[in-house]
Amino acid sequence: MDLTGDLQQTLWTAAEAAEAAGVDPNVVRNWKYRGHLKQARNDAGKPISNLAGQPLFRAVDVIRAEAATRRRARRTYTAPVATYA
């Protein structure tokens, strides 16, 4: 995956985004479903799709969603301390 171009203008399908992020394409679809990744929109605000009708995502948004997911995954929770009377 070429990351040398303008990441604001580069558009990827879910499969291309998954390859760039190192995840399964279903993960990218889940990001979209959960609101972590928005489908790219044109100047009129309409969602952008390719000729096959697949949603397209801006590369920069994919990178941000992947980074946020990794940050959330690193959270650790401590177990409650048991107290004995």
LUMDO-944833 format. One line per field, with one value per atom (N, C-alpha, C): atom name; x, y, z; residue number from 0; residue in one letter. Coordinates in steps of 0.02 Angstrom, whole numbers, plus 50000, padded with zeros to 5 digits. Example, Ala and Ser with C-alpha at 12.3 -4.5 7.8 and 13.67 -1.06 7.14 Angstrom:
<sites>
atom = c(N / CA / C / N / CA / C)
c1 = c(50660 / 50615 / 50660 / 50642 / 50684 / 50645)
c2 = c(49716 / 49775 / 49835 / 49888 / 49947 / 50002)
c3 = c(50390 / 50390 / 50390 / 50354 / 50357 / 50394)
seq = c(0 / 0 / 0 / 1 / 1 / 1)
type = c(A / A / A / S / S / S)
</sites>
This chain:
<sites>
atom = c(N / CA / C / N / CA / C / N / CA / C / N / CA / C / N / CA / C / N / CA / C / N / CA / C / N / CA / C / N / CA / C / N / CA / C / N / CA / C / N / CA / C / N / CA / C / N / CA / C / N / CA / C / N / CA / C / N / CA / C / N / CA / C / N / CA / C / N / CA / C / N / CA / C / N / CA / C / N / CA / C / N / CA / C / N / CA / C / N / CA / C / N / CA / C / N / CA / C / N / CA / C / N / CA / C / N / CA / C / N / CA / C / N / CA / C / N / CA / C / N / CA / C / N / CA / C / N / CA / C / N / CA / C / N / CA / C / N / CA / C / N / CA / C / N / CA / C / N / CA / C / N / CA / C / N / CA / C / N / CA / C / N / CA / C / N / CA / C / N / CA / C / N / CA / C / N / CA / C / N / CA / C / N / CA / C / N / CA / C / N / CA / C / N / CA / C / N / CA / C / N / CA / C / N / CA / C / N / CA / C / N / CA / C / N / CA / C / N / CA / C / N / CA / C / N / CA / C / N / CA / C / N / CA / C / N / CA / C / N / CA / C / N / CA / C / N / CA / C / N / CA / C / N / CA / C / N / CA / C / N / CA / C / N / CA / C / N / CA / C / N / CA / C / N / CA / C / N / CA / C / N / CA / C / N / CA / C / N / CA / C / N / CA / C / N / CA / C)
c1 = c(50043 / 50000 / 50045 / 50030 / 50069 / 50043 / 50085 / 50066 / 50102 / 50131 / 50170 / 50129 / 50068 / 50026 / 49992 / 49946 / 49906 / 49853 / 49862 / 49817 / 49748 / 49741 / 49675 / 49634 / 49668 / 49633 / 49630 / 49674 / 49676 / 49615 / 49580 / 49520 / 49533 / 49511 / 49521 / 49454 / 49449 / 49393 / 49407 / 49359 / 49370 / 49429 / 49435 / 49490 / 49558 / 49562 / 49625 / 49641 / 49590 / 49601 / 49625 / 49596 / 49616 / 49688 / 49708 / 49777 / 49825 / 49808 / 49851 / 49855 / 49799 / 49796 / 49819 / 49827 / 49849 / 49794 / 49732 / 49675 / 49632 / 49583 / 49536 / 49486 / 49462 / 49414 / 49351 / 49332 / 49274 / 49286 / 49348 / 49365 / 49351 / 49369 / 49356 / 49280 / 49243 / 49170 / 49141 / 49170 / 49147 / 49163 / 49221 / 49238 / 49184 / 49164 / 49112 / 49046 / 49026 / 48963 / 48962 / 49018 / 49021 / 49034 / 49044 / 49053 / 49125 / 49173 / 49243 / 49273 / 49241 / 49265 / 49206 / 49211 / 49157 / 49174 / 49123 / 49132 / 49149 / 49194 / 49213 / 49151 / 49151 / 49095 / 49122 / 49082 / 49102 / 49085 / 49099 / 49087 / 49013 / 48968 / 48897 / 48873 / 48918 / 48900 / 48874 / 48875 / 48850 / 48906 / 48890 / 48940 / 48971 / 49036 / 49072 / 49080 / 49063 / 49071 / 49107 / 49136 / 49168 / 49114 / 49134 / 49086 / 49048 / 49077 / 49043 / 48997 / 48993 / 48949 / 48980 / 49044 / 49078 / 49094 / 49083 / 49101 / 49175 / 49194 / 49265 / 49279 / 49340 / 49361 / 49425 / 49431 / 49492 / 49548 / 49607 / 49663 / 49679 / 49677 / 49693 / 49643 / 49579 / 49529 / 49540 / 49562 / 49577 / 49635 / 49686 / 49745 / 49725 / 49684 / 49661 / 49619 / 49574 / 49531 / 49574 / 49623 / 49667 / 49707 / 49733 / 49772 / 49728 / 49667 / 49621 / 49603 / 49593 / 49576 / 49634 / 49695 / 49752 / 49760 / 49747 / 49750 / 49699 / 49637 / 49585 / 49602 / 49633 / 49649 / 49703 / 49743 / 49797 / 49773 / 49710 / 49684 / 49687 / 49705 / 49704 / 49657 / 49624 / 49578 / 49601 / 49603 / 49624 / 49563 / 49573 / 49519 / 49505 / 49443 / 49428 / 49464 / 49486 / 49521 / 49469 / 49477 / 49431 / 49447 / 49397 / 49407 / 49373 / 49406 / 49378 / 49364 / 49306 / 49288 / 49309)
c2 = c(49941 / 50000 / 50062 / 50107 / 50168 / 50222 / 50243 / 50295 / 50360 / 50367 / 50427 / 50483 / 50469 / 50520 / 50565 / 50605 / 50650 / 50608 / 50596 / 50553 / 50583 / 50649 / 50681 / 50664 / 50655 / 50644 / 50571 / 50529 / 50459 / 50423 / 50386 / 50350 / 50275 / 50238 / 50166 / 50131 / 50071 / 50026 / 49995 / 49958 / 49924 / 49875 / 49840 / 49792 / 49828 / 49883 / 49921 / 49952 / 49978 / 50007 / 49954 / 49894 / 49839 / 49820 / 49817 / 49800 / 49852 / 49915 / 49969 / 49967 / 49951 / 49951 / 49885 / 49834 / 49769 / 49732 / 49741 / 49708 / 49675 / 49637 / 49604 / 49657 / 49649 / 49697 / 49703 / 49650 / 49655 / 49703 / 49710 / 49758 / 49829 / 49843 / 49910 / 49922 / 49872 / 49879 / 49890 / 49857 / 49867 / 49938 / 49964 / 50033 / 50080 / 50067 / 50110 / 50101 / 50040 / 50026 / 50059 / 50057 / 50084 / 50159 / 50189 / 50261 / 50285 / 50238 / 50256 / 50280 / 50262 / 50279 / 50300 / 50360 / 50387 / 50376 / 50361 / 50355 / 50423 / 50424 / 50488 / 50519 / 50585 / 50622 / 50674 / 50688 / 50739 / 50808 / 50859 / 50928 / 50943 / 50905 / 50914 / 50875 / 50837 / 50799 / 50729 / 50707 / 50641 / 50589 / 50530 / 50478 / 50457 / 50444 / 50425 / 50349 / 50319 / 50247 / 50238 / 50178 / 50163 / 50139 / 50119 / 50099 / 50036 / 49995 / 49934 / 49948 / 50011 / 50028 / 50019 / 50003 / 49995 / 50063 / 50071 / 50135 / 50148 / 50211 / 50230 / 50271 / 50263 / 50297 / 50336 / 50394 / 50434 / 50399 / 50396 / 50362 / 50390 / 50455 / 50486 / 50465 / 50456 / 50434 / 50362 / 50321 / 50251 / 50247 / 50286 / 50286 / 50310 / 50361 / 50385 / 50333 / 50299 / 50248 / 50191 / 50171 / 50116 / 50136 / 50196 / 50219 / 50223 / 50248 / 50253 / 50184 / 50137 / 50069 / 50038 / 50049 / 50021 / 50054 / 50119 / 50152 / 50123 / 50114 / 50085 / 50014 / 49977 / 49906 / 49901 / 49952 / 49949 / 49966 / 49986 / 50003 / 49941 / 49951 / 49895 / 49913 / 49864 / 49873 / 49829 / 49858 / 49819 / 49786 / 49726 / 49690 / 49721 / 49722 / 49750 / 49710 / 49745 / 49713 / 49683 / 49619 / 49586 / 49606 / 49621 / 49638 / 49584 / 49564 / 49513 / 49544 / 49531 / 49559 / 49514)
c3 = c(50000 / 50000 / 50000 / 49956 / 49949 / 49996 / 50043 / 50091 / 50077 / 50018 / 50002 / 49972 / 49951 / 49919 / 49970 / 49946 / 49988 / 50024 / 50088 / 50125 / 50135 / 50125 / 50129 / 50066 / 50010 / 49947 / 49926 / 49954 / 49935 / 49963 / 49920 / 49941 / 49936 / 49986 / 49989 / 49999 / 49970 / 49986 / 50054 / 50080 / 50145 / 50140 / 50084 / 50075 / 50073 / 50038 / 50035 / 50102 / 50136 / 50202 / 50251 / 50247 / 50291 / 50279 / 50216 / 50200 / 50229 / 50222 / 50248 / 50324 / 50357 / 50430 / 50460 / 50418 / 50443 / 50481 / 50459 / 50490 / 50436 / 50458 / 50413 / 50386 / 50325 / 50298 / 50341 / 50376 / 50420 / 50478 / 50499 / 50552 / 50528 / 50466 / 50438 / 50434 / 50414 / 50411 / 50481 / 50531 / 50600 / 50623 / 50605 / 50622 / 50595 / 50532 / 50502 / 50539 / 50552 / 50587 / 50656 / 50691 / 50759 / 50762 / 50703 / 50701 / 50710 / 50710 / 50716 / 50650 / 50595 / 50528 / 50486 / 50459 / 50416 / 50343 / 50304 / 50232 / 50204 / 50155 / 50123 / 50090 / 50090 / 50060 / 50011 / 49960 / 49911 / 49938 / 49898 / 49920 / 49935 / 49904 / 49916 / 49977 / 50008 / 50068 / 50054 / 49991 / 49975 / 49984 / 50010 / 50019 / 49953 / 49954 / 49894 / 49892 / 49835 / 49823 / 49757 / 49749 / 49684 / 49635 / 49576 / 49524 / 49544 / 49587 / 49610 / 49669 / 49691 / 49746 / 49815 / 49817 / 49881 / 49911 / 49977 / 50007 / 50005 / 49998 / 49998 / 50061 / 50086 / 50147 / 50134 / 50163 / 50156 / 50196 / 50166 / 50197 / 50266 / 50272 / 50337 / 50391 / 50372 / 50421 / 50442 / 50395 / 50410 / 50460 / 50447 / 50491 / 50561 / 50565 / 50630 / 50667 / 50631 / 50662 / 50687 / 50649 / 50670 / 50732 / 50733 / 50791 / 50853 / 50846 / 50903 / 50929 / 50884 / 50904 / 50943 / 50921 / 50957 / 51025 / 51030 / 51095 / 51143 / 51118 / 51161 / 51182 / 51138 / 51153 / 51207 / 51216 / 51266 / 51336 / 51342 / 51408 / 51453 / 51513 / 51561 / 51618 / 51642 / 51697 / 51755 / 51813 / 51870 / 51902 / 51924 / 51957 / 52025 / 52045 / 52111 / 52165 / 52214 / 52270 / 52317 / 52331 / 52377 / 52448 / 52485 / 52556 / 52598 / 52648 / 52693 / 52761 / 52786 / 52852 / 52908)
seq = c(0 / 0 / 0 / 1 / 1 / 1 / 2 / 2 / 2 / 3 / 3 / 3 / 4 / 4 / 4 / 5 / 5 / 5 / 6 / 6 / 6 / 7 / 7 / 7 / 8 / 8 / 8 / 9 / 9 / 9 / 10 / 10 / 10 / 11 / 11 / 11 / 12 / 12 / 12 / 13 / 13 / 13 / 14 / 14 / 14 / 15 / 15 / 15 / 16 / 16 / 16 / 17 / 17 / 17 / 18 / 18 / 18 / 19 / 19 / 19 / 20 / 20 / 20 / 21 / 21 / 21 / 22 / 22 / 22 / 23 / 23 / 23 / 24 / 24 / 24 / 25 / 25 / 25 / 26 / 26 / 26 / 27 / 27 / 27 / 28 / 28 / 28 / 29 / 29 / 29 / 30 / 30 / 30 / 31 / 31 / 31 / 32 / 32 / 32 / 33 / 33 / 33 / 34 / 34 / 34 / 35 / 35 / 35 / 36 / 36 / 36 / 37 / 37 / 37 / 38 / 38 / 38 / 39 / 39 / 39 / 40 / 40 / 40 / 41 / 41 / 41 / 42 / 42 / 42 / 43 / 43 / 43 / 44 / 44 / 44 / 45 / 45 / 45 / 46 / 46 / 46 / 47 / 47 / 47 / 48 / 48 / 48 / 49 / 49 / 49 / 50 / 50 / 50 / 51 / 51 / 51 / 52 / 52 / 52 / 53 / 53 / 53 / 54 / 54 / 54 / 55 / 55 / 55 / 56 / 56 / 56 / 57 / 57 / 57 / 58 / 58 / 58 / 59 / 59 / 59 / 60 / 60 / 60 / 61 / 61 / 61 / 62 / 62 / 62 / 63 / 63 / 63 / 64 / 64 / 64 / 65 / 65 / 65 / 66 / 66 / 66 / 67 / 67 / 67 / 68 / 68 / 68 / 69 / 69 / 69 / 70 / 70 / 70 / 71 / 71 / 71 / 72 / 72 / 72 / 73 / 73 / 73 / 74 / 74 / 74 / 75 / 75 / 75 / 76 / 76 / 76 / 77 / 77 / 77 / 78 / 78 / 78 / 79 / 79 / 79 / 80 / 80 / 80 / 81 / 81 / 81 / 82 / 82 / 82 / 83 / 83 / 83 / 84 / 84 / 84)
type = c(M / M / M / D / D / D / L / L / L / T / T / T / G / G / G / D / D / D / L / L / L / Q / Q / Q / Q / Q / Q / T / T / T / L / L / L / W / W / W / T / T / T / A / A / A / A / A / A / E / E / E / A / A / A / A / A / A / E / E / E / A / A / A / A / A / A / G / G / G / V / V / V / D / D / D / P / P / P / N / N / N / V / V / V / V / V / V / R / R / R / N / N / N / W / W / W / K / K / K / Y / Y / Y / R / R / R / G / G / G / H / H / H / L / L / L / K / K / K / Q / Q / Q / A / A / A / R / R / R / N / N / N / D / D / D / A / A / A / G / G / G / K / K / K / P / P / P / I / I / I / S / S / S / N / N / N / L / L / L / A / A / A / G / G / G / Q / Q / Q / P / P / P / L / L / L / F / F / F / R / R / R / A / A / A / V / V / V / D / D / D / V / V / V / I / I / I / R / R / R / A / A / A / E / E / E / A / A / A / A / A / A / T / T / T / R / R / R / R / R / R / R / R / R / A / A / A / R / R / R / R / R / R / T / T / T / Y / Y / Y / T / T / T / A / A / A / P / P / P / V / V / V / A / A / A / T / T / T / Y / Y / Y / A / A / A)
</sites>
